Amino acid sequence: MIITLSEVKTLNQISVSTYDTLISMLIPIVENSISDECNNHFVESYKSIQNILPVVYYYSSTASFAASDSSLNDAINDFTIYQFKAGDSVRIYNSINNDGPRTIKTIAAHKIVFETLNTFYDEIAGNTVVMGRISYPQQLKLVASQMIKYLLIKQSPGYKSESFDDYSYTKESDMVGGYPKGIMDGLYNFRSVYLKTIPFNLQYMRQV
């Protein structure tokens, strides 16, 4: 994930556990907001003779998803040979309902269990699912922590200032993507004109 619960609390100097559940729910929301604002999926890639390919990726038409344990399952392919590891941030493409950024919790030969920050849905095999490893620049942790703190404050239209724990904030008039421009300016160096994602030649057409 772009930032952990522990990192959010450390960067924002939050010592209590009162907001842990809420912070955990806000992390994937902020993660998606940053990717959308930057027009960048932050998938690790390198240039090859064929095209620009992800450094670590997996694709298969025998992949299925289980909501019961937030897992990706593949009886044919061995996940342990793809160089993914526990703690990796990944992005899933071409599933029916499970696309988006995820964090690997555990990995075994034919099963990857993900952290439950994102909702999972049951899905049978059939689509060619693609998964690439994400690498977020360290500087984005600061921006993500500021975005989460802003959401924790629960700003409402008409409020000039608000306080949260030992933190006070005066509302800015300029907003970008629902966040104060002063925060979102931290994304400037990571924005892309064109969407940076896994190349289309790896994103197979859905077979439904």
C-alpha positions in Angstrom: 0.0 0.0 0.0 1.1 3.6 -0.5 1.3 4.1 3.3 0.7 1.9 6.4 -1.4 2.6 9.4 1.7 2.9 11.5 3.3 5.4 9.1 0.1 7.6 9.0 0.1 7.8 12.8 3.8 8.5 13.1 3.8 11.2 10.4 0.7 12.9 11.9 1.8 12.3 15.5 -1.3 10.4 16.4 -0.6 8.3 19.5 -4.1 7.0 20.3 -5.8 4.0 18.6 -9.2 5.6 18.5 -9.0 6.3 14.8 -7.2 3.2 13.6 -10.2 1.6 11.9 -11.1 4.8 10.1 -7.5 5.4 9.0 -7.3 1.9 7.6 -10.5 2.6 5.6 -9.1 5.9 4.3 -5.8 4.5 3.1 -7.1 2.8 -0.1 -9.3 5.8 -0.8 -6.3 8.1 -0.7 -4.3 5.7 -2.7 -6.8 5.7 -5.5 -7.1 9.5 -5.3 -3.3 9.9 -5.7 -3.2 7.5 -8.7 -6.1 9.3 -10.4 -4.7 12.8 -9.7 -1.2 11.8 -11.0 -2.6 9.8 -13.9 -0.1 7.1 -12.9 -0.6 3.5 -11.6 3.1 3.5 -10.4 3.6 -0.1 -11.8 7.3 -0.9 -11.8 8.4 -1.2 -15.4 11.5 -1.4 -17.6 12.1 -1.0 -21.4 12.6 -4.1 -23.4 12.8 -4.8 -27.1 9.2 -5.8 -27.2 7.7 -2.9 -25.3 7.7 -1.3 -21.8 6.9 -4.3 -19.5 6.4 -4.5 -15.8 9.4 -5.8 -13.8 7.3 -8.2 -11.8 4.0 -9.3 -13.2 1.6 -12.2 -13.6 -1.1 -13.0 -16.1 -3.4 -16.0 -16.4 -6.8 -17.0 -17.6 -7.0 -19.6 -14.8 -7.2 -17.1 -11.9 -10.1 -17.0 -9.6 -11.0 -14.8 -6.5 -12.5 -15.8 -3.2 -14.2 -13.2 -1.0 -14.0 -15.4 2.1 -10.3 -15.0 2.5 -9.6 -12.1 0.1 -7.5 -14.3 -2.1 -6.4 -14.8 -5.7 -6.2 -18.5 -6.6 -4.6 -20.3 -9.5 -4.4 -24.2 -9.6 -2.2 -24.1 -12.7 0.4 -21.4 -12.1 2.8 -21.2 -9.2 2.8 -17.7 -7.6 6.2 -18.3 -5.9 8.1 -18.2 -9.2 6.9 -14.6 -10.1 9.0 -12.8 -7.5 6.1 -11.4 -5.6 6.5 -11.3 -1.8 4.4 -10.5 1.3 4.0 -6.8 1.8 4.2 -6.0 -1.9 1.8 -3.4 -3.4 0.2 -4.7 -6.6 -2.4 -3.6 -9.1 -4.9 -6.0 -10.6 -6.3 -5.6 -14.1 -9.0 -7.3 -16.2 -10.9 -9.0 -13.4 -14.7 -8.6 -13.4 -14.9 -7.0 -9.9 -11.5 -7.0 -8.3 -9.4 -4.5 -10.2 -7.3 -1.9 -8.4 -4.4 -1.7 -6.0 -4.0 -4.4 -3.4 -1.4 -5.4 -0.8 -0.1 -9.0 -0.5 -0.5 -10.5 3.0 0.7 -14.0 2.3 1.8 -15.9 -0.8 1.9 -19.6 -1.5 2.2 -21.8 -4.6 -1.4 -21.4 -5.8 -2.8 -18.8 -3.5 -2.2 -15.1 -2.7 -4.0 -13.7 0.3 -4.4 -9.9 0.3 -4.9 -7.4 3.1 -8.5 -6.7 3.7 -8.3 -2.9 3.1 -10.2 -3.3 -0.1 -13.4 -5.3 -0.6 -13.1 -8.6 -2.5 -15.7 -10.4 -4.5 -16.0 -14.0 -5.6 -15.0 -14.5 -9.2 -14.6 -17.7 -11.2 -11.7 -18.3 -13.7 -12.1 -17.2 -17.3 -10.8 -13.7 -17.7 -7.2 -13.1 -18.4 -6.2 -11.5 -15.1 -3.0 -9.3 -15.1 -1.2 -8.3 -11.9 1.8 -6.0 -11.7 3.9 -4.9 -8.7 3.6 -1.2 -7.7 6.5 0.9 -6.4 5.4 4.2 -4.9 8.0 7.0 -4.4 8.8 7.5 -0.7 7.8 11.2 -1.0 4.2 10.2 -1.6 3.9 9.0 2.0 4.0 12.5 3.3 1.3 13.6 0.8 -0.9 10.6 1.6 -0.6 11.2 5.4 -1.6 14.8 4.9 -4.6 13.8 2.8 -5.7 11.3 5.4 -5.4 13.8 8.2 -7.5 16.2 6.2 -10.2 13.5 5.8 -10.1 12.8 9.5 -10.9 16.4 10.3 -14.1 15.9 8.3 -14.2 19.3 6.7 -17.6 20.7 5.8 -18.5 23.6 3.5 -18.8 26.8 5.4 -16.3 25.9 8.1 -13.3 28.2 8.2 -11.2 26.1 10.7 -11.4 22.8 12.4 -9.4 20.9 15.0 -8.5 17.2 15.4 -6.6 15.8 18.3 -3.7 18.4 18.8 -3.9 19.5 15.2 -5.8 22.6 13.9 -6.4 23.5 10.3 -7.7 26.6 8.5 -9.6 25.7 5.4 -8.1 26.8 2.1 -10.3 28.3 -0.6 -8.4 26.5 -3.4 -9.3 22.8 -3.6 -7.9 20.0 -6.0 -9.7 16.7 -6.2 -11.5 17.4 -2.9 -8.3 18.2 -1.0 -6.6 21.6 -0.2 -4.3 22.7 -3.1 -1.4 23.1 -0.6 -1.5 19.4 0.0 -2.0 18.3 -3.6 0.9 20.5 -4.8 3.1 17.8 -3.3 2.0 15.5 -6.3 3.3 17.9 -8.9 6.5 16.0 -9.7 4.6 12.7 -10.1 1.8 13.8 -12.4 1.7 12.4 -16.0 0.0 13.8 -19.0 -0.9 10.3 -20.2 -2.0 7.5 -18.0 1.0 5.4 -16.9 -0.2 1.8 -16.6 0.6 -1.7 -17.7 0.9 -1.7 -21.5 -2.3 -2.5 -23.4 -0.7 -5.5 -25.1 -0.7 -7.3 -21.6 -4.3 -6.3 -20.9 -6.2 -9.0 -22.7 -9.8 -8.5 -23.8 -12.3 -9.9 -21.3 -13.7 -13.3 -22.2 -17.2 -13.1 -20.6 
